Amino acid sequence: MTYGEYRRAKPRLKVLRGYGGNESNVLSTAAAPKLDEAIKSGMLITLDTNGQWVKGFSDITDPVPHMAYHDQSDTDVTSSGKLLGLSCAGNYEFQTGYFDNDTTFAEGDPLISDATAGSLDKGAYADSNAIVGICSQGGRVNLGGTNNAGQNSEATPDNTGAIYVLTFIARWIPASANT
């Protein structure tokens, strides 16, 4: 029975490697999210010209994209006014549910910002692409189903019982340095 149970559309960001909490060796930024931006844990975010987090990435404002650690609506974010972003220039390995699920990903594929704000897509090494990470551990992974039961109980499976996440290593490569 699922009475009173809360399910998310997509799983929260999972940091597989590199996050030591509030330590000085961790590349992170805490800033206020833009009002009504609806940022979710696992989205690609960047600072706008007002120093506030917005979904997606534009190298016009902040030269380094980040991954949202919390939801904008989480109690700790609303009470402090700050949302933690983990830098794509840091030594992290992430799992996120915010990516183009219609794309086939393989280990080693470069990742760029998707047209859907906050999501990732497969890219290519070219001057016009800013790379935010490299697929790892096979890229797209299904956390749902009987073989992976309990790995992410807070996300809602699709109609086949799948909960897809994209596993990647953060590797920030600016567009002009990407050839």
Secondary structure as GFF3:
##gff-version 3
##sequence-region A 1 179
A	DSSP	beta_strand	14	17	.	.	.	ID=ss1
A	DSSP	beta_strand	28	31	.	.	.	ID=ss2
A	DSSP	beta_strand	44	47	.	.	.	ID=ss3
A	DSSP	beta_strand	53	55	.	.	.	ID=ss4
A	DSSP	beta_strand	66	68	.	.	.	ID=ss5
A	DSSP	alpha_helix	75	80	.	.	.	ID=ss6
A	DSSP	beta_strand	83	87	.	.	.	ID=ss7
A	DSSP	beta_strand	93	96	.	.	.	ID=ss8
A	DSSP	beta_strand	110	113	.	.	.	ID=ss9
A	DSSP	beta_strand	120	122	.	.	.	ID=ss10
A	DSSP	beta_strand	131	142	.	.	.	ID=ss11
A	DSSP	three_ten_helix	146	148	.	.	.	ID=ss12
A	DSSP	beta_strand	164	173	.	.	.	ID=ss13
A	DSSP	three_ten_helix	175	177	.	.	.	ID=ss14
###
